[in-house]
Amino acid sequence: MCIKETGSENIAVIISDINLDPFSKELEGYAFFLHWSAEDPDLPFILISGDQSLWDLPAVRAEDVSFLAKPFNLYDLLATVRCVMRE
């Protein structure tokens, strides 16, 4: 799904892994968040990762984006979705 085609007002929440390519050092999911949060600051995001060192990313550390460390359970995911939907 393309956000521009769908319209960000039609998207309830985006959940993305920070590192979309396990063979790359690039943090594509984080770059995706940075791009769209600049484009539409009200678009709710949840970033996930199995790499707990990513808590140190500036937007995560500043709590500009919700972060879930893998592994997480369904209840943690649902609680986080509910939280970002209320913001």
Sequence and secondary structure as in RCSB ss.txt:
>XXXX:A:sequence
MCIKETGSENIAVIISDINLDPFSKELEGYAFFLHWSAEDPDLPFILISGDQSLWDLPAVRAEDVSFLAKPFNLY
DLLATVRCVMRE
>XXXX:A:secstr
  HHHH GGG   EEEES S TT SS HHHHHHHHHHHH TTS EEEEES GGGGGSHHHHTTSSEEEESS  HH
HHHHHHHHHHH 
